[in-house]
Amino acid sequence: MSELRFDGRVAIVTGSGQGLGRTHALALASRGAKLVINDLGGSLDGTGSGSAAEDVAAEIRDAGGEAISHRANVTRADEVADMVKQAMDKWGRVDILVNNAGILRDKSFAKMELDDFRAVVDVHLNGSAVCTKAVWDIMREQEYGRIAMTTSSSGMYGNFGQSNYGAAKFGLVGLMNTLHLEGAKYNIRVNALSPTAATRMTEGLLPPAALDLMTPESVSTGLVYLVSEDGPSRTILCAGAGGYAVTKIHETDGIYLPPEQQTPENVAARFAEIADEAGQKELKAGGEQTIKFLTKAAAHAGVKLG
């Protein structure tokens, strides 16, 4: 297989002053992409500032690549617009957006202040929407775009103390699903990366031997594929410690209850059938569920649809 290259492509990677964002950016730059390094340079909870973004941009330039830095807050549309404008002024296009910026404010839901819930959702979910909106028309007009959201197993499966983070991360799956549908005719592919790596977010949670295996670089390997020209779309790629998998959401075939039997008691009595995984499918759009239920109902009633 030929090497995946990004010569002539322009990529914006948010939260790329350190951790996974940094290795994402370095991996893309090493394969020819021009980079916009975005980072506030703050602490894990989103406070403070620093020079992390420019440090990574300088690292790329020192290695012979092209990179600029921008300290836009991803939740601020005006700052993000300025970041995108600088990329367009310098290179005339934006081909890749990696929505990686995030913060943590972990607490059990009982102890969590709503401000901490809002702050995490704002950065992860709304910040990704703000950045995507800023490049969406550009990608539509040039009929090329590759966008990666950063989801998490905490969103797909839950994780104690991360109700805010989990809600935001699963929200990004919904955003990916819809943007995949809306971007398809413009050759915009949208995916989600579910990473696990040794970063500031995982320090203290795992023993050193485990962290040594969980290199950020192994995760960035998957990210590079997701945003490549021939990469997939509407895919959740899980990556960590050299392991790679895909998460898919399936829906059981379910049952049909005629009107006279549509009671909570009958749902309870037949719940094993409702939850039976035999014949389950991965739906490609929300309307497919409606069609499935209507098809069952119409067949029972002897009604022709359409």
Backbone as CSV, one residue per row, in Angstrom:
resi,resn,N_x,N_y,N_z,CA_x,CA_y,CA_z,C_x,C_y,C_z
1,MET,0.842,-1.197,0.000,0.000,0.000,0.000,0.877,1.247,0.000
2,SER,0.486,2.251,-0.789,1.273,3.475,-0.878,1.149,4.288,0.403
3,GLU,2.142,5.094,0.667,2.175,5.920,1.869,1.054,6.952,1.835
4,LEU,0.402,7.145,2.964,-0.619,8.190,3.060,0.070,9.535,3.185
5,ARG,-0.166,10.412,2.197,0.477,11.715,2.168,-0.569,12.830,2.211
6,PHE,-0.138,14.001,2.653,-1.022,15.159,2.756,-0.384,16.393,2.124
7,ASP,0.442,16.175,1.124,1.105,17.289,0.459,0.055,18.238,-0.131
8,GLY,0.208,19.517,0.156,-0.724,20.520,-0.339,-1.978,20.668,0.501
9,ARG,-2.190,19.802,1.463,-3.365,19.880,2.334,-3.083,20.785,3.536
10,VAL,-4.128,21.468,3.981,-4.032,22.358,5.135,-4.914,21.796,6.240
11,ALA,-4.338,21.641,7.417,-5.061,21.038,8.539,-5.069,21.962,9.749
12,ILE,-6.220,22.045,10.397,-6.347,22.727,11.683,-6.556,21.653,12.742
13,VAL,-5.731,21.668,13.770,-5.880,20.726,14.877,-6.056,21.530,16.151
14,THR,-7.234,21.427,16.760,-7.474,22.182,17.991,-6.896,21.423,19.185
15,GLY,-6.524,22.181,20.196,-5.929,21.573,21.378,-4.641,20.844,21.067
16,SER,-3.853,21.380,20.131,-2.669,20.654,19.641,-1.361,21.165,20.212
17,GLY,-1.436,21.887,21.329,-0.209,22.352,21.958,0.452,21.294,22.816
18,GLN,-0.257,20.208,23.075,0.288,19.138,23.913,-0.573,17.890,23.754
19,GLY,-0.133,16.800,24.361,-0.924,15.577,24.363,-1.230,15.032,22.989
20,LEU,-2.429,14.465,22.849,-2.831,13.852,21.588,-2.860,14.849,20.439
21,GLY,-3.316,16.058,20.706,-3.367,17.057,19.647,-2.007,17.317,19.048
22,ARG,-1.010,17.381,19.909,0.360,17.608,19.430,0.821,16.458,18.545
23,THR,0.605,15.221,18.973,1.066,14.097,18.145,0.246,13.990,16.860
24,HIS,-1.055,14.358,16.910,-1.846,14.417,15.680,-1.190,15.386,14.690
25,ALA,-0.882,16.581,15.185,-0.325,17.626,14.319,1.038,17.222,13.769
26,LEU,1.892,16.677,14.614,3.219,16.274,14.160,3.132,15.153,13.128
27,ALA,2.197,14.232,13.327,2.036,13.131,12.373,1.590,13.647,11.013
28,LEU,0.637,14.581,11.000,0.162,15.140,9.741,1.252,15.961,9.065
29,ALA,1.983,16.745,9.851,3.064,17.559,9.288,4.159,16.693,8.687
30,SER,4.451,15.563,9.335,5.502,14.685,8.831,5.140,14.053,7.497
31,ARG,3.847,14.112,7.162,3.373,13.543,5.899,2.969,14.628,4.899
32,GLY,3.465,15.852,5.147,3.337,16.900,4.153,2.274,17.946,4.390
33,ALA,1.424,17.796,5.410,0.359,18.774,5.630,0.914,20.073,6.199
34,LYS,0.226,21.162,5.866,0.493,22.459,6.478,-0.441,22.579,7.668
35,LEU,0.071,23.050,8.792,-0.681,22.968,10.040,-1.010,24.315,10.657
36,VAL,-2.237,24.399,11.180,-2.610,25.455,12.118,-2.673,24.804,13.486
37,ILE,-1.765,25.227,14.361,-1.715,24.683,15.711,-2.535,25.590,16.618
38,ASN,-3.591,25.024,17.193,-4.480,25.803,18.054,-4.418,25.282,19.478
39,ASP,-4.200,26.184,20.425,-4.210,25.793,21.836,-4.189,27.038,22.700
40,LEU,-4.998,27.026,23.758,-4.942,28.112,24.731,-3.730,27.975,25.639
41,GLY,-3.219,26.748,25.732,-2.060,26.525,26.578,-2.371,26.502,28.049
42,GLY,-3.624,26.241,28.394,-4.034,26.286,29.785,-3.953,24.947,30.485
43,SER,-4.557,24.883,31.673,-4.558,23.662,32.473,-5.710,22.761,32.046
44,LEU,-5.790,21.597,32.652,-6.806,20.623,32.272,-8.235,21.119,32.452
45,ASP,-8.445,22.023,33.400,-9.803,22.511,33.627,-10.152,23.690,32.735
46,GLY,-9.216,24.058,31.840,-9.490,25.106,30.870,-9.069,26.491,31.296
47,THR,-8.435,26.619,32.443,-8.002,27.926,32.915,-6.538,28.159,32.579
48,GLY,-6.155,29.446,32.575,-4.765,29.779,32.311,-4.444,29.859,30.832
49,SER,-3.205,30.180,30.527,-2.763,30.290,29.137,-1.280,30.008,29.063
50,GLY,-0.766,29.893,27.835,0.653,29.612,27.674,1.042,29.639,26.214
51,SER,2.277,29.270,25.913,2.830,29.354,24.563,2.865,28.005,23.864
52,ALA,2.086,27.034,24.354,2.173,25.675,23.833,1.955,25.617,22.323
53,ALA,0.979,26.370,21.803,0.664,26.310,20.373,1.851,26.750,19.529
54,GLU,2.449,27.878,19.885,3.584,28.372,19.106,4.791,27.447,19.256
55,ASP,4.954,26.827,20.410,6.059,25.883,20.601,5.962,24.718,19.612
56,VAL,4.759,24.183,19.421,4.579,23.070,18.488,4.736,23.549,17.045
57,ALA,4.193,24.713,16.729,4.350,25.262,15.378,5.826,25.452,15.045
58,ALA,6.599,25.957,16.016,8.036,26.146,15.808,8.744,24.808,15.613
59,GLU,8.298,23.804,16.342,8.866,22.457,16.207,8.665,21.927,14.786
60,ILE,7.486,22.171,14.229,7.200,21.727,12.860,8.040,22.510,11.859
61,ARG,8.136,23.815,12.044,8.940,24.632,11.126,10.413,24.247,11.200
62,ASP,10.896,23.977,12.396,12.304,23.581,12.557,12.607,22.274,11.841
63,ALA,11.569,21.430,11.685,11.748,20.151,10.991,11.553,20.285,9.482
64,GLY,11.325,21.518,9.021,11.185,21.747,7.588,9.762,21.857,7.102
65,GLY,8.794,21.824,8.018,7.388,21.907,7.621,6.857,23.328,7.682
66,GLU,5.571,23.462,7.403,4.900,24.757,7.462,3.834,24.716,8.545
67,ALA,3.862,25.724,9.408,2.888,25.767,10.501,2.768,27.168,11.054
68,ILE,1.557,27.520,11.460,1.308,28.743,12.206,0.559,28.360,13.471
69,SER,0.544,29.245,14.422,-0.168,28.973,15.674,-1.269,29.998,15.882
70,HIS,-2.271,29.605,16.644,-3.369,30.517,16.969,-3.963,30.088,18.294
71,ARG,-4.197,31.046,19.179,-4.673,30.733,20.527,-6.175,30.947,20.664
72,ALA,-6.920,30.700,19.584,-8.377,30.876,19.634,-8.998,29.975,20.691
73,ASN,-9.952,30.542,21.419,-10.814,29.748,22.287,-11.873,29.119,21.386
74,VAL,-11.950,27.800,21.348,-12.833,27.131,20.383,-14.310,27.423,20.624
75,THR,-14.661,27.955,21.779,-16.056,28.284,22.041,-16.416,29.689,21.562
76,ARG,-15.421,30.454,21.120,-15.640,31.826,20.671,-15.624,31.887,19.151
77,ALA,-16.777,32.121,18.558,-16.890,32.106,17.101,-16.014,33.158,16.445
78,ASP,-15.877,34.333,17.077,-15.054,35.384,16.480,-13.576,35.000,16.458
79,GLU,-13.112,34.374,17.520,-11.710,33.965,17.573,-11.429,32.820,16.597
80,VAL,-12.367,31.888,16.505,-12.209,30.777,15.563,-12.229,31.293,14.128
81,ALA,-13.120,32.241,13.840,-13.178,32.830,12.502,-11.855,33.477,12.135
82,ASP,-11.233,34.140,13.089,-9.927,34.760,12.827,-8.873,33.706,12.544
83,MET,-8.921,32.603,13.271,-7.977,31.511,13.034,-8.129,30.954,11.619
84,VAL,-9.362,30.715,11.202,-9.612,30.188,9.869,-9.188,31.203,8.808
85,LYS,-9.450,32.487,9.056,-9.049,33.538,8.112,-7.540,33.552,7.922
86,GLN,-6.797,33.387,9.006,-5.336,33.375,8.886,-4.868,32.193,8.050
87,ALA,-5.520,31.055,8.205,-5.167,29.887,7.389,-5.486,30.148,5.920
88,MET,-6.654,30.733,5.647,-7.047,31.031,4.268,-6.137,32.093,3.659
89,ASP,-5.785,33.118,4.420,-4.901,34.170,3.911,-3.526,33.617,3.553
90,LYS,-3.068,32.648,4.327,-1.723,32.115,4.106,-1.690,31.026,3.040
91,TRP,-2.703,30.143,3.053,-2.644,28.968,2.173,-3.820,28.834,1.206
92,GLY,-4.892,29.587,1.435,-6.000,29.610,0.497,-6.991,28.468,0.584
93,ARG,-6.862,27.616,1.572,-7.788,26.501,1.717,-7.667,25.898,3.123
94,VAL,-8.679,25.144,3.506,-8.640,24.321,4.717,-9.224,22.972,4.332
95,ASP,-8.416,21.926,4.436,-8.829,20.594,4.007,-9.223,19.680,5.148
96,ILE,-8.608,19.899,6.293,-8.767,18.969,7.415,-9.011,19.756,8.694
97,LEU,-9.979,19.296,9.469,-10.207,19.841,10.806,-10.234,18.687,11.789
98,VAL,-9.387,18.761,12.790,-9.387,17.777,13.867,-9.863,18.477,15.139
99,ASN,-11.073,18.152,15.568,-11.635,18.735,16.786,-11.144,17.931,17.984
100,ASN,-10.081,18.421,18.587,-9.426,17.686,19.664,-9.465,18.430,21.001
101,ALA,-9.709,19.730,20.987,-9.646,20.526,22.218,-10.652,20.037,23.251
102,GLY,-10.225,20.026,24.503,-11.127,19.585,25.557,-10.598,19.917,26.936
103,ILE,-11.493,19.880,27.903,-11.126,20.079,29.303,-11.797,19.007,30.142
104,LEU,-11.342,18.848,31.364,-11.947,17.916,32.313,-12.329,18.642,33.596
105,ARG,-13.507,18.332,34.097,-13.914,18.791,35.427,-14.703,17.653,36.062
106,ASP,-13.978,16.592,36.399,-14.601,15.353,36.871,-15.107,15.468,38.307
107,LYS,-16.342,15.046,38.487,-16.954,14.903,39.812,-18.172,14.019,39.637
108,SER,-18.577,13.360,40.704,-19.835,12.620,40.623,-20.960,13.613,40.361
109,PHE,-22.022,13.144,39.737,-23.114,14.042,39.369,-23.714,14.709,40.605
110,ALA,-23.743,13.998,41.715,-24.309,14.554,42.944,-23.510,15.762,43.440
111,LYS,-22.211,15.750,43.205,-21.342,16.825,43.695,-21.014,17.875,42.634
112,MET,-21.391,17.610,41.399,-21.009,18.501,40.301,-21.885,19.751,40.253
113,GLU,-21.242,20.903,40.122,-21.980,22.139,39.885,-22.378,22.195,38.415
114,LEU,-23.521,22.774,38.122,-23.979,22.862,36.745,-23.034,23.689,35.883
115,ASP,-22.325,24.629,36.489,-21.347,25.403,35.724,-20.242,24.504,35.183
116,ASP,-19.866,23.479,35.956,-18.850,22.536,35.495,-19.401,21.635,34.394
117,PHE,-20.673,21.321,34.466,-21.306,20.542,33.394,-21.326,21.359,32.111
118,ARG,-21.777,22.601,32.219,-21.868,23.464,31.032,-20.503,23.720,30.421
119,ALA,-19.491,23.935,31.247,-18.163,24.274,30.730,-17.587,23.141,29.893
120,VAL,-17.738,21.917,30.358,-17.190,20.772,29.626,-17.948,20.539,28.330
121,VAL,-19.284,20.615,28.388,-20.081,20.468,27.173,-19.763,21.590,26.188
122,ASP,-19.539,22.784,26.694,-19.270,23.931,25.828,-17.981,23.744,25.037
123,VAL,-16.935,23.285,25.693,-15.657,23.127,24.997,-15.685,21.936,24.042
124,HIS,-16.072,20.777,24.534,-16.016,19.568,23.714,-17.046,19.581,22.586
125,LEU,-18.307,19.798,22.928,-19.389,19.694,21.939,-19.600,20.997,21.182
126,ASN,-19.885,22.068,21.896,-20.119,23.334,21.217,-18.867,23.855,20.522
127,GLY,-17.701,23.645,21.155,-16.455,24.071,20.524,-16.219,23.360,19.208
128,SER,-16.527,22.078,19.161,-16.383,21.327,17.907,-17.352,21.845,16.851
129,ALA,-18.569,22.199,17.273,-19.550,22.748,16.337,-19.108,24.111,15.815
130,VAL,-18.583,24.951,16.697,-18.109,26.274,16.286,-16.985,26.160,15.252
131,CYS,-16.022,25.295,15.524,-14.897,25.137,14.601,-15.343,24.522,13.279
132,THR,-16.241,23.553,13.349,-16.733,22.914,12.129,-17.528,23.905,11.288
133,LYS,-18.358,24.710,11.939,-19.141,25.719,11.224,-18.225,26.696,10.498
134,ALA,-17.096,27.022,11.107,-16.172,28.007,10.535,-15.507,27.516,9.252
135,VAL,-15.396,26.200,9.081,-14.741,25.665,7.873,-15.733,24.997,6.925
136,TRP,-16.983,24.843,7.330,-17.949,24.056,6.572,-18.168,24.610,5.163
137,ASP,-18.438,25.913,5.045,-18.680,26.491,3.721,-17.437,26.438,2.845
138,ILE,-16.278,26.592,3.450,-15.020,26.482,2.688,-14.898,25.092,2.092
139,MET,-15.160,24.076,2.885,-15.060,22.699,2.412,-16.120,22.391,1.368
140,ARG,-17.317,22.933,1.550,-18.374,22.732,0.559,-17.973,23.349,-0.787
141,GLU,-17.441,24.555,-0.751,-17.087,25.255,-1.983,-15.922,24.588,-2.714
142,GLN,-14.953,24.081,-1.959,-13.819,23.416,-2.616,-14.095,21.943,-2.884
143,GLU,-15.279,21.474,-2.404,-15.713,20.085,-2.586,-14.660,19.099,-2.078
144,TYR,-14.168,19.414,-0.907,-13.233,18.500,-0.235,-13.147,18.903,1.230
145,GLY,-13.285,17.935,2.097,-13.111,18.176,3.518,-13.025,16.882,4.290
146,ARG,-12.193,16.881,5.299,-12.062,15.736,6.195,-12.118,16.261,7.625
147,ILE,-13.107,15.807,8.386,-13.317,16.307,9.749,-13.302,15.129,10.719
148,ALA,-12.577,15.291,11.796,-12.547,14.271,12.852,-13.030,14.880,14.161
149,MET,-14.056,14.283,14.728,-14.485,14.606,16.086,-13.695,13.705,17.048
150,THR,-13.608,14.124,18.296,-12.976,13.267,19.297,-14.035,12.838,20.304
151,THR,-14.451,11.579,20.202,-15.432,11.045,21.134,-14.692,10.283,22.236
152,SER,-15.391,9.452,22.966,-14.747,8.736,24.078,-15.588,7.548,24.504
153,SER,-14.923,6.527,25.018,-15.642,5.399,25.603,-16.479,5.855,26.795
154,SER,-16.098,6.968,27.422,-16.894,7.509,28.528,-18.273,7.933,28.063
155,GLY,-18.377,8.375,26.810,-19.659,8.749,26.259,-20.447,7.549,25.782
156,MET,-19.772,6.620,25.146,-20.467,5.464,24.567,-20.872,4.445,25.620
157,TYR,-20.081,4.345,26.692,-20.337,3.297,27.684,-20.492,3.816,29.109
158,GLY,-20.162,5.074,29.342,-20.261,5.647,30.677,-18.963,5.507,31.460
159,ASN,-18.740,6.430,32.371,-17.566,6.383,33.238,-17.879,7.190,34.496
160,PHE,-17.720,6.568,35.642,-18.093,7.213,36.913,-17.387,8.561,37.049
161,GLY,-18.168,9.578,37.411,-17.600,10.905,37.643,-17.451,11.747,36.397
162,GLN,-17.954,11.259,35.259,-17.776,12.005,34.008,-19.103,12.201,33.265
163,SER,-20.139,12.576,33.984,-21.427,12.802,33.322,-21.338,13.940,32.318
164,ASN,-20.608,14.997,32.652,-20.465,16.131,31.742,-19.651,15.741,30.499
165,TYR,-18.525,15.096,30.734,-17.630,14.668,29.653,-18.316,13.621,28.772
166,GLY,-18.978,12.641,29.412,-19.645,11.593,28.648,-20.768,12.135,27.789
167,ALA,-21.553,13.078,28.332,-22.647,13.663,27.566,-22.124,14.410,26.354
168,ALA,-21.045,15.180,26.553,-20.457,15.936,25.441,-19.893,15.001,24.380
169,LYS,-19.207,13.968,24.825,-18.540,13.078,23.878,-19.528,12.261,23.057
170,PHE,-20.643,11.845,23.661,-21.612,11.113,22.861,-22.395,12.059,21.961
171,GLY,-22.544,13.304,22.404,-23.157,14.302,21.545,-22.392,14.476,20.244
172,LEU,-21.080,14.317,20.298,-20.255,14.445,19.095,-20.520,13.324,18.097
173,VAL,-20.945,12.160,18.587,-21.317,11.076,17.675,-22.556,11.481,16.878
174,GLY,-23.524,12.086,17.558,-24.712,12.568,16.863,-24.379,13.642,15.848
175,LEU,-23.464,14.547,16.197,-23.034,15.587,15.269,-22.355,14.971,14.053
176,MET,-21.491,13.996,14.293,-20.819,13.299,13.188,-21.823,12.647,12.252
177,ASN,-22.799,11.941,12.821,-23.765,11.214,11.997,-24.507,12.137,11.034
178,THR,-24.943,13.284,11.536,-25.701,14.207,10.702,-24.807,14.924,9.691
179,LEU,-23.626,15.355,10.115,-22.730,16.042,9.175,-22.246,15.103,8.083
180,HIS,-22.124,13.818,8.387,-21.797,12.839,7.346,-22.851,12.879,6.252
181,LEU,-24.109,12.906,6.631,-25.192,12.929,5.648,-25.201,14.241,4.861
182,GLU,-25.008,15.353,5.546,-25.081,16.653,4.893,-23.842,16.968,4.055
183,GLY,-22.731,16.362,4.397,-21.496,16.669,3.678,-21.163,15.731,2.544
184,ALA,-21.887,14.626,2.434,-21.517,13.583,1.465,-21.444,14.101,0.036
185,LYS,-22.421,14.899,-0.400,-22.450,15.368,-1.788,-21.331,16.349,-2.094
186,TYR,-20.688,16.873,-1.051,-19.579,17.811,-1.237,-18.216,17.171,-0.975
187,ASN,-18.186,15.850,-0.901,-16.943,15.127,-0.621,-16.342,15.537,0.725
188,ILE,-17.230,15.763,1.696,-16.787,16.017,3.067,-17.053,14.750,3.872
189,ARG,-16.013,14.188,4.420,-16.143,12.970,5.220,-15.925,13.310,6.692
190,VAL,-16.803,12.786,7.525,-16.781,13.124,8.947,-16.723,11.840,9.762
191,ASN,-15.747,11.766,10.650,-15.544,10.579,11.475,-15.336,10.980,12.931
192,ALA,-15.234,9.993,13.788,-14.951,10.240,15.204,-13.849,9.296,15.666
193,LEU,-12.931,9.842,16.422,-11.850,9.059,17.022,-12.149,8.895,18.501
194,SER,-12.083,7.655,18.985,-12.255,7.374,20.409,-10.912,6.907,20.955
195,PRO,-10.138,7.814,21.540,-8.766,7.469,21.928,-8.620,7.050,23.385
196,THR,-7.591,6.293,23.641,-7.130,6.092,25.007,-5.612,6.135,24.953
197,ALA,-5.038,7.060,25.722,-3.592,7.282,25.629,-3.066,7.844,26.935
198,ALA,-1.766,7.815,27.068,-1.113,8.394,28.234,-0.940,9.889,27.994
199,THR,-1.843,10.671,28.578,-1.788,12.129,28.455,-2.037,12.720,29.834
200,ARG,-2.117,14.051,29.888,-2.429,14.690,31.176,-3.766,14.219,31.723
201,MET,-4.678,13.823,30.817,-6.000,13.395,31.253,-5.996,12.010,31.885
202,THR,-4.967,11.213,31.618,-4.951,9.851,32.166,-3.875,9.656,33.232
203,GLU,-3.045,10.666,33.465,-2.031,10.549,34.505,-2.695,10.301,35.855
204,GLY,-2.146,9.377,36.623,-2.676,9.081,37.941,-3.822,8.096,37.946
205,LEU,-4.341,7.751,36.761,-5.455,6.809,36.688,-4.990,5.385,36.447
206,LEU,-3.807,5.223,35.881,-3.304,3.905,35.519,-1.865,3.749,35.990
207,PRO,-1.399,2.518,36.198,-0.019,2.305,36.638,0.973,2.684,35.540
208,PRO,2.197,3.037,35.905,3.200,3.464,34.927,3.422,2.459,33.795
209,ALA,3.405,1.169,34.103,3.630,0.159,33.060,2.551,0.222,31.990
210,ALA,1.312,0.487,32.409,0.211,0.603,31.447,0.346,1.872,30.629
211,LEU,0.708,2.960,31.297,0.853,4.230,30.592,1.953,4.162,29.541
212,ASP,2.988,3.376,29.819,4.092,3.238,28.857,3.616,2.613,27.546
213,LEU,2.593,1.777,27.625,2.063,1.131,26.425,1.109,2.043,25.658
214,MET,0.527,3.008,26.373,-0.528,3.832,25.779,0.047,5.105,25.165
215,THR,0.828,4.947,24.149,1.487,6.102,23.542,0.499,6.938,22.732
216,PRO,0.586,8.256,22.822,-0.247,9.110,21.968,-0.016,8.836,20.487
217,GLU,1.220,8.503,20.134,1.537,8.251,18.725,0.727,7.102,18.145
218,SER,0.443,6.079,18.966,-0.338,4.949,18.459,-1.766,5.368,18.151
219,VAL,-2.280,6.344,18.877,-3.615,6.868,18.603,-3.606,7.730,17.347
220,SER,-2.580,8.567,17.211,-2.489,9.448,16.051,-2.389,8.663,14.748
221,THR,-1.849,7.460,14.814,-1.822,6.597,13.636,-3.232,6.398,13.087
222,GLY,-4.186,6.157,13.967,-5.567,5.992,13.535,-6.161,7.285,13.023
223,LEU,-5.843,8.396,13.685,-6.360,9.699,13.260,-5.914,10.029,11.848
224,VAL,-4.660,9.766,11.544,-4.142,10.067,10.206,-4.958,9.341,9.141
225,TYR,-5.299,8.099,9.395,-6.125,7.363,8.428,-7.509,7.987,8.292
226,LEU,-8.133,8.362,9.406,-9.489,8.898,9.360,-9.592,10.152,8.496
227,VAL,-8.554,10.987,8.481,-8.623,12.250,7.744,-7.900,12.177,6.401
228,SER,-7.532,10.971,5.987,-6.850,10.822,4.694,-7.858,10.896,3.554
229,GLU,-7.349,11.082,2.351,-8.220,11.268,1.187,-9.172,10.101,0.974
230,ASP,-8.680,8.882,1.170,-9.507,7.698,0.960,-10.022,7.108,2.264
231,GLY,-10.013,7.905,3.326,-10.510,7.445,4.613,-12.018,7.229,4.584
232,PRO,-12.575,6.659,5.642,-14.008,6.341,5.689,-14.832,7.580,6.014
233,SER,-16.102,7.383,6.268,-16.963,8.438,6.791,-17.988,7.787,7.710
234,ARG,-18.416,8.569,8.690,-19.374,8.088,9.703,-18.851,6.830,10.409
235,THR,-17.603,6.900,10.802,-16.959,5.779,11.477,-16.424,6.218,12.833
236,ILE,-16.658,5.415,13.848,-16.067,5.644,15.166,-14.887,4.695,15.294
237,LEU,-13.683,5.229,15.178,-12.473,4.418,15.294,-11.930,4.534,16.706
238,CYS,-11.804,3.411,17.367,-11.242,3.364,18.713,-9.765,3.000,18.599
239,ALA,-8.914,3.693,19.348,-7.479,3.455,19.230,-6.796,3.654,20.571
240,GLY,-5.869,2.747,20.890,-5.099,2.866,22.115,-4.141,1.727,22.308
241,ALA,-2.911,2.039,22.699,-1.896,1.027,23.009,-1.646,0.077,21.834
242,GLY,-1.828,0.580,20.627,-1.629,-0.264,19.452,-2.839,-1.078,19.053
243,GLY,-3.935,-0.931,19.775,-5.170,-1.632,19.435,-6.106,-0.721,18.656
244,TYR,-6.804,-1.279,17.684,-7.719,-0.498,16.846,-9.014,-1.289,16.666
245,ALA,-10.138,-0.611,16.833,-11.444,-1.252,16.700,-12.448,-0.207,16.231
246,VAL,-13.606,-0.677,15.803,-14.670,0.224,15.373,-15.894,-0.020,16.240
247,THR,-16.470,1.052,16.758,-17.727,0.967,17.500,-18.880,1.208,16.538
248,LYS,-19.887,0.329,16.587,-21.075,0.490,15.769,-22.309,0.457,16.668
249,ILE,-23.295,1.230,16.308,-24.551,1.268,17.057,-25.591,0.473,16.280
250,HIS,-26.092,-0.589,16.886,-27.072,-1.448,16.234,-28.437,-1.299,16.906
251,GLU,-29.485,-1.577,16.151,-30.842,-1.564,16.682,-31.478,-2.924,16.430
252,THR,-32.101,-3.468,17.462,-32.753,-4.768,17.286,-33.930,-4.635,16.323
253,ASP,-34.306,-5.767,15.740,-35.434,-5.740,14.806,-36.725,-5.391,15.526
254,GLY,-36.866,-5.852,16.760,-38.013,-5.501,17.564,-39.284,-6.247,17.191
255,ILE,-40.387,-5.791,17.714,-41.678,-6.446,17.490,-42.712,-5.395,17.100
256,TYR,-43.894,-5.869,16.728,-45.031,-4.974,16.498,-46.174,-5.390,17.405
257,LEU,-46.782,-4.402,18.052,-47.981,-4.633,18.864,-49.159,-3.922,18.207
258,PRO,-50.235,-4.628,17.893,-51.425,-3.976,17.338,-52.028,-3.035,18.372
259,PRO,-52.842,-2.068,17.942,-53.361,-1.032,18.850,-53.948,-1.567,20.147
260,GLU,-54.739,-2.643,20.071,-55.388,-3.141,21.281,-54.398,-3.787,22.254
261,GLN,-53.185,-4.056,21.798,-52.172,-4.679,22.661,-51.067,-3.702,23.075
262,GLN,-51.181,-2.452,22.684,-50.120,-1.471,22.977,-50.254,-0.950,24.404
263,THR,-49.838,-1.800,25.346,-49.886,-1.444,26.759,-48.493,-1.625,27.365
264,PRO,-48.188,-0.904,28.441,-46.904,-1.094,29.109,-46.705,-2.540,29.559
265,GLU,-47.815,-3.196,29.951,-47.714,-4.581,30.423,-47.239,-5.511,29.298
266,ASN,-47.710,-5.256,28.079,-47.285,-6.096,26.965,-45.844,-5.808,26.554
267,VAL,-45.429,-4.560,26.681,-44.010,-4.244,26.440,-43.146,-4.994,27.442
268,ALA,-43.574,-4.992,28.699,-42.823,-5.717,29.728,-42.816,-7.215,29.457
269,ALA,-43.963,-7.759,29.082,-44.080,-9.202,28.872,-43.237,-9.673,27.693
270,ARG,-43.073,-8.821,26.699,-42.361,-9.231,25.497,-41.014,-8.536,25.347
271,PHE,-40.498,-8.022,26.467,-39.255,-7.250,26.365,-38.078,-8.091,25.895
272,ALA,-38.066,-9.368,26.247,-36.975,-10.232,25.769,-36.968,-10.300,24.248
273,GLU,-38.156,-10.343,23.642,-38.244,-10.335,22.175,-37.813,-8.986,21.613
274,ILE,-38.209,-7.912,22.269,-37.837,-6.567,21.825,-36.319,-6.404,21.822
275,ALA,-35.677,-6.969,22.835,-34.231,-6.812,22.987,-33.422,-7.905,22.284
276,ASP,-34.082,-8.847,21.656,-33.395,-9.952,20.986,-32.475,-9.413,19.892
277,GLU,-31.197,-9.780,19.945,-30.207,-9.252,19.009,-30.240,-9.935,17.648
278,ALA,-30.982,-11.015,17.517,-31.082,-11.688,16.222,-31.721,-10.731,15.210
279,GLY,-31.051,-10.531,14.098,-31.588,-9.656,13.061,-31.344,-8.179,13.291
280,GLN,-30.547,-7.842,14.302,-30.279,-6.424,14.543,-29.471,-5.824,13.393
281,LYS,-29.612,-4.515,13.176,-28.946,-3.849,12.063,-28.344,-2.523,12.504
282,GLU,-27.337,-2.098,11.747,-26.773,-0.770,11.926,-27.531,0.167,10.984
283,LEU,-28.310,1.082,11.545,-29.092,1.995,10.733,-28.199,3.133,10.224
284,LYS,-28.500,3.626,9.040,-27.667,4.645,8.410,-28.229,6.051,8.546
285,ALA,-29.465,6.178,8.983,-30.083,7.491,9.189,-31.289,7.311,10.094
286,GLY,-31.647,8.380,10.813,-32.731,8.288,11.777,-34.051,7.857,11.166
287,GLY,-34.299,8.267,9.930,-35.553,7.921,9.278,-35.738,6.440,9.048
288,GLU,-34.645,5.677,9.035,-34.750,4.232,8.816,-35.524,3.560,9.944
289,GLN,-35.392,4.092,11.143,-36.145,3.525,12.270,-37.644,3.721,12.066
290,THR,-38.020,4.937,11.646,-39.434,5.222,11.386,-39.982,4.303,10.302
291,ILE,-39.213,4.128,9.232,-39.650,3.266,8.130,-39.837,1.824,8.606
292,LYS,-38.930,1.367,9.450,-39.026,-0.002,9.967,-40.321,-0.195,10.753
293,PHE,-40.597,0.728,11.660,-41.805,0.604,12.469,-43.069,0.729,11.618
294,LEU,-43.050,1.669,10.667,-44.227,1.837,9.811,-44.456,0.620,8.928
295,THR,-43.365,0.003,8.460,-43.484,-1.179,7.615,-44.159,-2.317,8.378
296,LYS,-43.763,-2.487,9.646,-44.381,-3.531,10.470,-45.854,-3.236,10.698
297,ALA,-46.151,-1.988,11.022,-47.534,-1.609,11.299,-48.407,-1.738,10.046
298,ALA,-47.864,-1.309,8.890,-48.628,-1.365,7.650,-48.903,-2.808,7.237
299,ALA,-47.913,-3.676,7.444,-48.087,-5.080,7.094,-49.207,-5.707,7.923
300,HIS,-49.249,-5.346,9.196,-50.303,-5.892,10.056,-51.674,-5.373,9.648
301,ALA,-51.704,-4.093,9.256,-52.996,-3.467,8.926,-53.400,-3.692,7.470
302,GLY,-52.491,-4.262,6.682,-52.803,-4.471,5.266,-52.825,-3.172,4.486
303,VAL,-52.011,-2.208,4.921,-51.956,-0.901,4.270,-50.692,-0.823,3.418
304,LYS,-50.821,-0.253,2.204,-49.654,-0.039,1.345,-49.085,1.338,1.592
305,LEU,-47.775,1.415,1.856,-47.105,2.685,2.081,-46.618,3.248,0.754
306,GLY,-46.803,4.520,0.562,-46.311,5.174,-0.668,-47.160,4.815,-1.849
